């Protein structure tokens, strides 16, 4: 699950514990596919596993309108 605006700078996603968290897209150093349906985000020295398919994450960054 995720939410975003047409030109996102922050997104709300669910983490591996099913908690909703806000992520500042400008703070992401890199994103990598972890498992189908999951993306690993690197934010400085922190790692965050989120319930967003890696391919969908690219659409979010591009400001696409596909949402769950």
VOKE-668253 format. One record per atom (N, C-alpha, C, O, CB): residue in one letter; atom name; z, x, y. Coordinates in Angstrom, 3 decimals, m for minus. Glycine has a CB too. Example, Ala and Ser with C-alpha at 12.3 -4.5 7.8 and 13.67 -1.06 7.14 Angstrom:
BEGIN
{code->a	site->N	c3->7.800	c1->13.190	c2->m5.690}
{code->a	site->CA	c3->7.800	c1->12.300	c2->m4.500}
{code->a	site->C	c3->7.800	c1->13.200	c2->m3.300}
{code->a	site->O	c3->8.465	c1->14.236	c2->m3.319}
{code->a	site->CB	c3->9.046	c1->11.308	c2->m4.473}
{code->s	site->N	c3->7.080	c1->12.850	c2->m2.250}
{code->s	site->CA	c3->7.140	c1->13.670	c2->m1.060}
{code->s	site->C	c3->7.870	c1->12.900	c2->0.030}
{code->s	site->O	c3->8.039	c1->13.409	c2->1.138}
{code->s	site->CB	c3->5.725	c1->14.084	c2->m0.598}
% end
This chain:
BEGIN
{code->x	site->N	c3->0.000	c1->0.844	c2->m1.175}
{code->x	site->CA	c3->0.000	c1->0.000	c2->0.000}
{code->x	site->C	c3->0.000	c1->0.887	c2->1.235}
{code->x	site->O	c3->0.682	c1->1.911	c2->1.292}
{code->x	site->CB	c3->1.215	c1->m0.959	c2->m0.001}
{code->x	site->N	c3->m0.777	c1->0.470	c2->2.216}
{code->x	site->CA	c3->m0.780	c1->1.210	c2->3.462}
{code->x	site->C	c3->m1.208	c1->0.302	c2->4.602}
{code->x	site->O	c3->m1.843	c1->m0.728	c2->4.379}
{code->x	site->CB	c3->m1.701	c1->2.431	c2->3.367}
{code->x	site->N	c3->m0.862	c1->0.682	c2->5.811}
{code->x	site->CA	c3->m1.253	c1->m0.045	c2->7.018}
{code->x	site->C	c3->m1.727	c1->0.974	c2->8.030}
{code->x	site->O	c3->m1.203	c1->2.086	c2->8.096}
{code->x	site->CB	c3->m0.073	c1->m0.906	c2->7.590}
{code->x	site->N	c3->m2.721	c1->0.596	c2->8.822}
{code->x	site->CA	c3->m3.193	c1->1.500	c2->9.863}
{code->x	site->C	c3->m4.010	c1->0.729	c2->10.890}
{code->x	site->O	c3->m4.439	c1->m0.398	c2->10.642}
{code->x	site->CB	c3->m4.029	c1->2.643	c2->9.255}
{code->x	site->N	c3->m4.219	c1->1.352	c2->12.049}
{code->x	site->CA	c3->m5.038	c1->0.751	c2->13.099}
{code->x	site->C	c3->m6.456	c1->1.284	c2->12.971}
{code->x	site->O	c3->m6.729	c1->2.110	c2->12.100}
{code->x	site->CB	c3->m4.455	c1->1.051	c2->14.515}
{code->x	site->N	c3->m7.367	c1->0.820	c2->13.834}
{code->x	site->CA	c3->m8.751	c1->1.266	c2->13.745}
{code->x	site->C	c3->m8.911	c1->2.745	c2->14.064}
{code->x	site->O	c3->m9.846	c1->3.376	c2->13.571}
{code->x	site->CB	c3->m9.609	c1->0.454	c2->14.674}
{code->x	site->N	c3->m8.041	c1->3.305	c2->14.860}
{code->x	site->CA	c3->m8.029	c1->4.744	c2->15.132}
{code->x	site->C	c3->m6.611	c1->5.235	c2->14.863}
{code->x	site->O	c3->m5.810	c1->5.395	c2->15.784}
{code->x	site->CB	c3->m8.485	c1->5.070	c2->16.619}
{code->x	site->N	c3->m6.314	c1->5.470	c2->13.587}
{code->x	site->CA	c3->m4.921	c1->5.733	c2->13.220}
{code->x	site->C	c3->m4.400	c1->7.081	c2->13.692}
{code->x	site->O	c3->m5.125	c1->8.075	c2->13.695}
{code->x	site->CB	c3->m4.771	c1->5.647	c2->11.742}
{code->x	site->N	c3->m3.148	c1->7.099	c2->14.085}
{code->x	site->CA	c3->m2.442	c1->8.350	c2->14.303}
{code->x	site->C	c3->m1.195	c1->8.355	c2->13.414}
{code->x	site->O	c3->m0.668	c1->9.415	c2->13.077}
{code->x	site->CB	c3->m2.065	c1->8.534	c2->15.814}
{code->x	site->N	c3->m0.734	c1->7.167	c2->13.040}
{code->x	site->CA	c3->0.370	c1->6.996	c2->12.104}
{code->x	site->C	c3->m0.062	c1->5.997	c2->11.044}
{code->x	site->O	c3->m0.804	c1->5.060	c2->11.336}
{code->x	site->CB	c3->1.671	c1->6.522	c2->12.831}
{code->x	site->N	c3->0.401	c1->6.196	c2->9.807}
{code->x	site->CA	c3->0.191	c1->5.204	c2->8.763}
{code->x	site->C	c3->1.517	c1->4.950	c2->8.058}
{code->x	site->O	c3->2.375	c1->5.829	c2->7.978}
{code->x	site->CB	c3->m0.899	c1->5.670	c2->7.755}
{code->x	site->N	c3->1.665	c1->3.737	c2->7.552}
{code->x	site->CA	c3->2.823	c1->3.414	c2->6.732}
{code->x	site->C	c3->2.347	c1->3.374	c2->5.288}
{code->x	site->O	c3->1.384	c1->2.677	c2->4.968}
{code->x	site->CB	c3->3.486	c1->2.049	c2->7.163}
{code->x	site->N	c3->3.013	c1->4.115	c2->4.421}
{code->x	site->CA	c3->2.651	c1->4.192	c2->3.011}
{code->x	site->C	c3->3.915	c1->4.038	c2->2.164}
{code->x	site->O	c3->5.033	c1->4.110	c2->2.675}
{code->x	site->CB	c3->1.927	c1->5.536	c2->2.692}
{code->x	site->N	c3->3.718	c1->3.826	c2->0.875}
{code->x	site->CA	c3->4.850	c1->3.810	c2->m0.051}
{code->x	site->C	c3->4.918	c1->5.160	c2->m0.751}
{code->x	site->O	c3->3.900	c1->5.704	c2->m1.179}
{code->x	site->CB	c3->4.721	c1->2.646	c2->m1.091}
{code->x	site->N	c3->6.125	c1->5.691	c2->m0.859}
{code->x	site->CA	c3->6.307	c1->6.965	c2->m1.546}
{code->x	site->C	c3->6.561	c1->6.738	c2->m3.031}
{code->x	site->O	c3->6.497	c1->5.604	c2->m3.506}
{code->x	site->CB	c3->7.467	c1->7.756	c2->m0.920}
{code->x	site->N	c3->6.849	c1->7.806	c2->m3.765}
{code->x	site->CA	c3->7.018	c1->7.699	c2->m5.212}
{code->x	site->C	c3->8.217	c1->6.855	c2->m5.620}
{code->x	site->O	c3->8.284	c1->6.385	c2->m6.756}
{code->x	site->CB	c3->7.153	c1->9.066	c2->m5.805}
{code->x	site->N	c3->9.165	c1->6.657	c2->m4.705}
{code->x	site->CA	c3->10.335	c1->5.826	c2->m4.983}
{code->x	site->C	c3->10.143	c1->4.397	c2->m4.491}
{code->x	site->O	c3->11.088	c1->3.607	c2->m4.481}
{code->x	site->CB	c3->11.574	c1->6.431	c2->m4.340}
{code->x	site->N	c3->8.919	c1->4.065	c2->m4.082}
{code->x	site->CA	c3->8.547	c1->2.737	c2->m3.593}
{code->x	site->C	c3->9.168	c1->2.410	c2->m2.234}
{code->x	site->O	c3->9.290	c1->1.240	c2->m1.871}
{code->x	site->CB	c3->8.959	c1->1.688	c2->m4.601}
{code->x	site->N	c3->9.562	c1->3.449	c2->m1.479}
{code->x	site->CA	c3->10.056	c1->3.266	c2->m0.116}
{code->x	site->C	c3->8.885	c1->3.317	c2->0.849}
{code->x	site->O	c3->7.942	c1->4.082	c2->0.647}
{code->x	site->CB	c3->11.113	c1->4.342	c2->0.247}
{code->x	site->N	c3->8.942	c1->2.518	c2->1.882}
{code->x	site->CA	c3->7.917	c1->2.595	c2->2.929}
{code->x	site->C	c3->8.284	c1->3.710	c2->3.898}
{code->x	site->O	c3->9.418	c1->3.796	c2->4.367}
{code->x	site->CB	c3->7.772	c1->1.234	c2->3.682}
{code->x	site->N	c3->7.304	c1->4.563	c2->4.189}
{code->x	site->CA	c3->7.521	c1->5.675	c2->5.115}
{code->x	site->C	c3->6.358	c1->5.751	c2->6.095}
{code->x	site->O	c3->5.221	c1->5.431	c2->5.749}
{code->x	site->CB	c3->7.678	c1->7.016	c2->4.350}
{code->x	site->N	c3->6.651	c1->6.174	c2->7.314}
{code->x	site->CA	c3->5.622	c1->6.403	c2->8.320}
{code->x	site->C	c3->5.197	c1->7.856	c2->8.251}
{code->x	site->O	c3->6.037	c1->8.749	c2->8.131}
{code->x	site->CB	c3->6.127	c1->6.038	c2->9.743}
{code->x	site->N	c3->3.893	c1->8.098	c2->8.327}
{code->x	site->CA	c3->3.356	c1->9.455	c2->8.297}
{code->x	site->C	c3->2.495	c1->9.660	c2->9.536}
{code->x	site->O	c3->1.587	c1->8.874	c2->9.806}
{code->x	site->CB	c3->2.534	c1->9.712	c2->6.994}
{code->x	site->N	c3->2.782	c1->10.713	c2->10.282}
{code->x	site->CA	c3->1.974	c1->11.076	c2->11.442}
{code->x	site->C	c3->0.775	c1->11.873	c2->10.934}
{code->x	site->O	c3->0.934	c1->12.986	c2->10.433}
{code->x	site->CB	c3->2.810	c1->11.902	c2->12.496}
{code->x	site->N	c3->m0.418	c1->11.308	c2->11.060}
{code->x	site->CA	c3->m1.622	c1->11.950	c2->10.529}
{code->x	site->C	c3->m1.910	c1->13.297	c2->11.176}
{code->x	site->O	c3->m2.542	c1->14.156	c2->10.563}
{code->x	site->CB	c3->m2.810	c1->11.042	c2->10.714}
{code->x	site->N	c3->m1.458	c1->13.486	c2->12.394}
{code->x	site->CA	c3->m1.681	c1->14.760	c2->13.084}
{code->x	site->C	c3->m0.803	c1->15.879	c2->12.526}
{code->x	site->O	c3->m1.072	c1->17.056	c2->12.764}
{code->x	site->CB	c3->m1.418	c1->14.599	c2->14.575}
{code->x	site->N	c3->0.239	c1->15.518	c2->11.790}
{code->x	site->CA	c3->1.157	c1->16.505	c2->11.228}
{code->x	site->C	c3->0.770	c1->16.942	c2->9.813}
{code->x	site->O	c3->1.381	c1->17.858	c2->9.261}
{code->x	site->CB	c3->2.559	c1->15.944	c2->11.217}
{code->x	site->N	c3->m0.239	c1->16.295	c2->9.222}
{code->x	site->CA	c3->m0.644	c1->16.629	c2->7.862}
{code->x	site->C	c3->m1.443	c1->17.932	c2->7.863}
{code->x	site->O	c3->m2.470	c1->18.040	c2->8.534}
{code->x	site->CB	c3->m1.476	c1->15.481	c2->7.240}
{code->x	site->N	c3->m0.962	c1->18.912	c2->7.110}
{code->x	site->CA	c3->m1.678	c1->20.176	c2->6.970}
{code->x	site->C	c3->m2.816	c1->20.043	c2->5.974}
{code->x	site->O	c3->m3.914	c1->20.549	c2->6.208}
{code->x	site->CB	c3->m0.725	c1->21.288	c2->6.536}
{code->x	site->N	c3->m2.558	c1->19.365	c2->4.864}
{code->x	site->CA	c3->m3.614	c1->19.082	c2->3.898}
{code->x	site->C	c3->m3.188	c1->17.938	c2->2.995}
{code->x	site->O	c3->m2.006	c1->17.618	c2->2.872}
{code->x	site->CB	c3->m3.949	c1->20.334	c2->3.064}
{code->x	site->N	c3->m4.189	c1->17.334	c2->2.367}
{code->x	site->CA	c3->m3.970	c1->16.262	c2->1.399}
{code->x	site->C	c3->m4.726	c1->16.622	c2->0.138}
{code->x	site->O	c3->m5.832	c1->17.158	c2->0.200}
{code->x	site->CB	c3->m4.427	c1->14.872	c2->1.957}
{code->x	site->N	c3->m4.126	c1->16.324	c2->m1.013}
{code->x	site->CA	c3->m4.750	c1->16.639	c2->m2.295}
{code->x	site->C	c3->m4.535	c1->15.484	c2->m3.265}
{code->x	site->O	c3->m3.511	c1->14.802	c2->m3.231}
{code->x	site->CB	c3->m4.178	c1->17.955	c2->m2.879}
{code->x	site->N	c3->m5.530	c1->15.280	c2->m4.133}
{code->x	site->CA	c3->m5.388	c1->14.251	c2->m5.154}
{code->x	site->C	c3->m4.346	c1->14.709	c2->m6.157}
{code->x	site->O	c3->m4.393	c1->15.841	c2->m6.638}
{code->x	site->CB	c3->m6.743	c1->13.956	c2->m5.855}
{code->x	site->N	c3->m3.405	c1->13.830	c2->m6.474}
{code->x	site->CA	c3->m2.365	c1->14.171	c2->m7.434}
{code->x	site->C	c3->m2.681	c1->13.533	c2->m8.779}
{code->x	site->O	c3->m2.870	c1->14.249	c2->m9.763}
{code->x	site->CB	c3->m0.979	c1->13.718	c2->m6.928}
{code->x	site->N	c3->m2.740	c1->12.249	c2->m8.847}
{code->x	site->CA	c3->m3.130	c1->11.451	c2->m10.005}
{code->x	site->C	c3->m3.927	c1->10.281	c2->m9.456}
{code->x	site->O	c3->m3.860	c1->10.014	c2->m8.256}
{code->x	site->CB	c3->m1.875	c1->10.969	c2->m10.856}
{code->x	site->N	c3->m4.681	c1->9.570	c2->m10.293}
{code->x	site->CA	c3->m5.390	c1->8.395	c2->m9.787}
{code->x	site->C	c3->m4.415	c1->7.440	c2->m9.080}
{code->x	site->O	c3->m3.402	c1->7.033	c2->m9.648}
{code->x	site->CB	c3->m6.116	c1->7.664	c2->m10.944}
{code->x	site->N	c3->m4.742	c1->7.101	c2->m7.848}
{code->x	site->CA	c3->m3.901	c1->6.205	c2->m7.069}
{code->x	site->C	c3->m2.823	c1->6.888	c2->m6.249}
{code->x	site->O	c3->m2.074	c1->6.218	c2->m5.538}
{code->x	site->CB	c3->m3.267	c1->5.239	c2->m7.966}
{code->x	site->N	c3->m2.729	c1->8.207	c2->m6.335}
{code->x	site->CA	c3->m1.691	c1->8.958	c2->m5.622}
{code->x	site->C	c3->m2.299	c1->10.125	c2->m4.857}
{code->x	site->O	c3->m3.248	c1->10.762	c2->m5.314}
{code->x	site->CB	c3->m0.623	c1->9.468	c2->m6.603}
{code->x	site->N	c3->m1.733	c1->10.389	c2->m3.685}
{code->x	site->CA	c3->m2.155	c1->11.523	c2->m2.865}
{code->x	site->C	c3->m0.925	c1->12.340	c2->m2.487}
{code->x	site->O	c3->0.103	c1->11.782	c2->m2.106}
{code->x	site->CB	c3->m2.918	c1->11.045	c2->m1.589}
{code->x	site->N	c3->m1.032	c1->13.654	c2->m2.593}
{code->x	site->CA	c3->0.031	c1->14.557	c2->m2.177}
{code->x	site->C	c3->m0.289	c1->15.045	c2->m0.773}
{code->x	site->O	c3->m1.369	c1->15.582	c2->m0.524}
{code->x	site->CB	c3->0.187	c1->15.753	c2->m3.170}
{code->x	site->N	c3->0.658	c1->14.856	c2->0.146}
{code->x	site->CA	c3->0.476	c1->15.292	c2->1.528}
{code->x	site->C	c3->1.386	c1->16.488	c2->1.792}
{code->x	site->O	c3->2.531	c1->16.521	c2->1.341}
{code->x	site->CB	c3->0.777	c1->14.132	c2->2.529}
{code->x	site->N	c3->0.873	c1->17.452	c2->2.513}
{code->x	site->CA	c3->1.669	c1->18.589	c2->2.951}
{code->x	site->C	c3->1.873	c1->18.451	c2->4.453}
{code->x	site->O	c3->0.916	c1->18.399	c2->5.226}
{code->x	site->CB	c3->0.981	c1->19.954	c2->2.587}
{code->x	site->N	c3->3.147	c1->18.394	c2->4.848}
{code->x	site->CA	c3->3.524	c1->18.272	c2->6.259}
{code->x	site->C	c3->4.462	c1->19.442	c2->6.569}
{code->x	site->O	c3->5.679	c1->19.320	c2->6.435}
{code->x	site->CB	c3->4.216	c1->16.868	c2->6.568}
{code->x	site->N	c3->3.897	c1->20.556	c2->6.978}
{code->x	site->CA	c3->4.721	c1->21.749	c2->7.194}
{code->x	site->C	c3->5.292	c1->22.224	c2->5.871}
{code->x	site->O	c3->4.546	c1->22.500	c2->4.931}
{code->x	site->CB	c3->5.860	c1->21.464	c2->8.202}
{code->x	site->N	c3->6.622	c1->22.320	c2->5.792}
{code->x	site->CA	c3->7.255	c1->22.760	c2->4.548}
{code->x	site->C	c3->7.661	c1->21.592	c2->3.654}
{code->x	site->O	c3->8.344	c1->21.799	c2->2.650}
{code->x	site->CB	c3->8.470	c1->23.607	c2->4.860}
{code->x	site->N	c3->7.260	c1->20.383	c2->3.994}
{code->x	site->CA	c3->7.580	c1->19.196	c2->3.194}
{code->x	site->C	c3->6.352	c1->18.726	c2->2.431}
{code->x	site->O	c3->5.223	c1->18.870	c2->2.900}
{code->x	site->CB	c3->8.116	c1->18.062	c2->4.089}
{code->x	site->N	c3->6.584	c1->18.162	c2->1.246}
{code->x	site->CA	c3->5.536	c1->17.556	c2->0.436}
{code->x	site->C	c3->5.900	c1->16.105	c2->0.215}
{code->x	site->O	c3->7.062	c1->15.780	c2->m0.029}
{code->x	site->CB	c3->5.350	c1->18.303	c2->m0.918}
{code->x	site->N	c3->4.916	c1->15.237	c2->0.300}
{code->x	site->CA	c3->5.142	c1->13.807	c2->0.156}
{code->x	site->C	c3->4.094	c1->13.237	c2->m0.782}
{code->x	site->O	c3->2.896	c1->13.401	c2->m0.555}
{code->x	site->CB	c3->5.104	c1->13.093	c2->1.530}
{code->x	site->N	c3->4.541	c1->12.572	c2->m1.827}
{code->x	site->CA	c3->3.650	c1->11.908	c2->m2.773}
{code->x	site->C	c3->3.578	c1->10.442	c2->m2.381}
{code->x	site->O	c3->4.598	c1->9.753	c2->m2.360}
{code->x	site->CB	c3->4.143	c1->12.080	c2->m4.256}
{code->x	site->N	c3->2.375	c1->9.957	c2->m2.068}
{code->x	site->CA	c3->2.226	c1->8.586	c2->m1.577}
{code->x	site->C	c3->1.275	c1->7.790	c2->m2.464}
{code->x	site->O	c3->0.368	c1->8.338	c2->m3.090}
{code->x	site->CB	c3->1.720	c1->8.587	c2->m0.128}
{code->x	site->N	c3->1.514	c1->6.465	c2->m2.497}
{code->x	site->CA	c3->0.709	c1->5.552	c2->m3.306}
{code->x	site->C	c3->m0.550	c1->5.138	c2->m2.552}
{code->x	site->O	c3->m0.702	c1->3.978	c2->m2.169}
{code->x	site->CB	c3->1.530	c1->4.310	c2->m3.697}
{code->x	site->N	c3->m1.428	c1->6.076	c2->m2.347}
{code->x	site->CA	c3->m2.735	c1->5.818	c2->m1.742}
{code->x	site->C	c3->m3.737	c1->6.655	c2->m2.529}
{code->x	site->O	c3->m3.559	c1->7.865	c2->m2.670}
{code->x	site->CB	c3->m2.760	c1->6.171	c2->m0.185}
{code->x	site->N	c3->m4.779	c1->6.023	c2->m3.038}
{code->x	site->CA	c3->m5.808	c1->6.760	c2->m3.751}
{code->x	site->C	c3->m6.422	c1->7.793	c2->m2.816}
{code->x	site->O	c3->m6.649	c1->7.509	c2->m1.640}
{code->x	site->CB	c3->m6.892	c1->5.804	c2->m4.305}
{code->x	site->N	c3->m6.689	c1->8.976	c2->m3.325}
{code->x	site->CA	c3->m7.214	c1->10.065	c2->m2.500}
{code->x	site->C	c3->m8.501	c1->9.661	c2->m1.781}
{code->x	site->O	c3->m8.687	c1->10.010	c2->m0.616}
{code->x	site->CB	c3->m7.467	c1->11.301	c2->m3.361}
{code->x	site->N	c3->m9.391	c1->8.932	c2->m2.455}
{code->x	site->CA	c3->m10.640	c1->8.488	c2->m1.821}
{code->x	site->C	c3->m10.378	c1->7.497	c2->m0.702}
{code->x	site->O	c3->m11.057	c1->7.527	c2->0.325}
{code->x	site->CB	c3->m11.567	c1->7.860	c2->m2.855}
{code->x	site->N	c3->m9.399	c1->6.618	c2->m0.888}
{code->x	site->CA	c3->m9.033	c1->5.665	c2->0.155}
{code->x	site->C	c3->m8.411	c1->6.387	c2->1.356}
{code->x	site->O	c3->m8.570	c1->5.956	c2->2.497}
{code->x	site->CB	c3->m8.056	c1->4.610	c2->m0.402}
{code->x	site->N	c3->m7.707	c1->7.479	c2->1.090}
{code->x	site->CA	c3->m7.079	c1->8.239	c2->2.168}
{code->x	site->C	c3->m8.134	c1->8.747	c2->3.145}
{code->x	site->O	c3->m7.912	c1->8.750	c2->4.355}
{code->x	site->CB	c3->m6.265	c1->9.417	c2->1.599}
{code->x	site->N	c3->m9.280	c1->9.177	c2->2.620}
{code->x	site->CA	c3->m10.384	c1->9.607	c2->3.484}
{code->x	site->C	c3->m10.883	c1->8.478	c2->4.377}
{code->x	site->O	c3->m11.227	c1->8.704	c2->5.537}
{code->x	site->CB	c3->m11.533	c1->10.138	c2->2.640}
{code->x	site->N	c3->m10.921	c1->7.258	c2->3.834}
{code->x	site->CA	c3->m11.335	c1->6.100	c2->4.638}
{code->x	site->C	c3->m10.333	c1->5.825	c2->5.752}
{code->x	site->O	c3->m10.712	c1->5.455	c2->6.863}
{code->x	site->CB	c3->m11.490	c1->4.853	c2->3.749}
{code->x	site->N	c3->m9.055	c1->6.009	c2->5.446}
{code->x	site->CA	c3->m8.013	c1->5.804	c2->6.461}
{code->x	site->C	c3->m8.220	c1->6.787	c2->7.607}
{code->x	site->O	c3->m8.187	c1->6.403	c2->8.776}
{code->x	site->CB	c3->m6.592	c1->5.974	c2->5.847}
{code->x	site->N	c3->m8.432	c1->8.056	c2->7.267}
{code->x	site->CA	c3->m8.623	c1->9.079	c2->8.293}
{code->x	site->C	c3->m9.863	c1->8.805	c2->9.139}
{code->x	site->O	c3->m9.904	c1->9.141	c2->10.322}
{code->x	site->CB	c3->m8.729	c1->10.457	c2->7.649}
{code->x	site->N	c3->m10.871	c1->8.193	c2->8.526}
{code->x	site->CA	c3->m12.096	c1->7.870	c2->9.244}
{code->x	site->C	c3->m11.982	c1->6.564	c2->10.023}
{code->x	site->O	c3->m12.906	c1->6.193	c2->10.746}
{code->x	site->CB	c3->m13.254	c1->7.790	c2->8.278}
{code->x	site->N	c3->m10.848	c1->5.857	c2->9.881}
{code->x	site->CA	c3->m10.653	c1->4.595	c2->10.598}
{code->x	site->C	c3->m11.332	c1->3.416	c2->9.933}
{code->x	site->O	c3->m11.640	c1->2.425	c2->10.595}
{code->x	site->CB	c3->m11.156	c1->4.724	c2->11.999}
{code->x	site->N	c3->m11.575	c1->3.511	c2->8.611}
{code->x	site->CA	c3->m12.197	c1->2.417	c2->7.872}
{code->x	site->C	c3->m11.323	c1->1.190	c2->7.837}
{code->x	site->O	c3->m10.168	c1->1.219	c2->8.264}
{code->x	site->CB	c3->m12.515	c1->2.848	c2->6.469}
{code->x	site->N	c3->m11.891	c1->0.091	c2->7.317}
{code->x	site->CA	c3->m11.132	c1->m1.147	c2->7.346}
{code->x	site->C	c3->m10.759	c1->m1.649	c2->5.951}
{code->x	site->O	c3->m10.411	c1->m2.821	c2->5.809}
{code->x	site->CB	c3->m11.917	c1->m2.204	c2->8.070}
{code->x	site->N	c3->m10.816	c1->m0.812	c2->4.923}
{code->x	site->CA	c3->m10.394	c1->m1.221	c2->3.585}
{code->x	site->C	c3->m8.881	c1->m1.107	c2->3.496}
{code->x	site->O	c3->m8.326	c1->m0.029	c2->3.710}
{code->x	site->CB	c3->m11.083	c1->m0.359	c2->2.485}
{code->x	site->N	c3->m8.215	c1->m2.201	c2->3.184}
{code->x	site->CA	c3->m6.764	c1->m2.209	c2->3.106}
{code->x	site->C	c3->m6.319	c1->m2.934	c2->1.863}
{code->x	site->O	c3->m7.031	c1->m3.809	c2->1.370}
{code->x	site->CB	c3->m6.152	c1->m2.851	c2->4.345}
{code->x	site->N	c3->m5.150	c1->m2.590	c2->1.343}
{code->x	site->CA	c3->m4.561	c1->m3.302	c2->0.210}
{code->x	site->C	c3->m3.545	c1->m4.287	c2->0.722}
{code->x	site->O	c3->m2.923	c1->m4.999	c2->m0.066}
{code->x	site->CB	c3->m3.915	c1->m2.328	c2->m0.795}
% end
